[in-house]
Structure formats: structure tokens, C-alpha cells
Amino acid sequence: MARITLRDPVTMTPRERELYDLFPINLVRAMLVADPDITEAFLRQGNALQNSALSPVLRELTILRVAALTGCDYERHHHSPRAKQVGASDKEISAVTAGDLSALDPTQAALLRYAEECVTKGKADVETFEAARTALGDSGVATATMLIGHYVLNAIFAENLEVDIDQQPPDWSQADKKSRSPADEAASGGRVSHSS
């Protein structure tokens, strides 16, 4: 049971309910206890990372490696099915969960070794960073670094508040939709339109 009282959808304000409906999971209910603006910013960043140029398989394997390194069952529960959905094999998922990077292709191994050092050391060694940059390019390694940081924060939040694991993994259909046009964003007041 969570260490804090999660927002109840029945008593949410209209703004809280709007954000919760984007991604109706316990993690969002817990974030809304902090502040709707913070919750919206977190969801917006997660959505941008879902739609980044980083391949979906690399993205999900990285998230699962972060989950394994931080011991975050909440992330693992949500992202194991997501990894399969985007095309990761059972072998790849098992490898990142166990930390057997030798079972992965060179690009995957370079990124996940980088993720490991970011999580466990705070800063990757030069050799590890350069291997990830060679595999992904400057833009890719920068995006991957933001992804790692986002899901470390997610793990710290879920683990420390002991957010209850949802009975069902989330519906990722909204996250699979590309971002709306700037005109649509302006019409909605710039509010997040889909989830992370």
C-alpha cells in the first residue's frame, strides 16, 4: 500500500481529472498529490521521449535496465509488456533484466552499459560514453541520457512512495500517437495531449 494517500479520481479537480484521464495509472494519482503543473510537465517529457528518434526497442530496453538497476517493480510491470509490444524479444528482455549485455547486439550493449554507469556511478566513464556516442550519435546519446534520468526519477518516486502496481498495464495507444501540431497545442492552451 502506498505511503501517501493517492488522489481519488472521484474527488479530483477538473484539471487533475484531465491529467489522470490521459494516463489513468496509480503513478499519476500519486504525482497529482504533489502538483498538477509538475505532473503535466512529467507527462509531457515522457510523451516526448516516447516519440523521440531513439528506436522503441532501444528505449524500452533502456527503461527495463533502469528498472532492474533501481529495483523498481512498478517500471518493470509496465514496461515489460510495452517492450514486447514494440518488438523486443523475450531473450533481449531477459538479458537486460539479468544484466547479461553479452546477449545483446553491439548498439544495445553500448547503450545499456552507458545506462548502467549513469545509474550506478552518476557519470559514465569516457570509454563507455564514447561507445554509446559512436553507436547513437550526439543526438541519440543526449536523448538516451534524458530517458535514463526520466526513468530514474520515475523509479525513485514509485519506490519511495511505494506506489501500488496497477492491476493492468497501461493502454499505450495515446503514447503511440505523434505530437499534435503547434496550432493544436495553442488551441488547447499548450496542455499535454497524450501520455508518457
Secondary structure, 3 states (H helix, E strand, C coil): CCCCCCCCHHHCCHHHHHHHHHCCCHHHHHHHHHCHHHHHHHHHHHHHHHCCCCCHHHHHHHHHHHHHHHCCHHHHHHHHHHHHHCCCCHHHHHHHHHCCHHHCCHHHHHHHHHHHHHHHHCCCCHHHHHHHHHHHHHHHHHHHHHHHHHHHHHHHHHHHCCCCCCCCCCCCCCCCCCCCCHHHHHHCCCCCCCCC
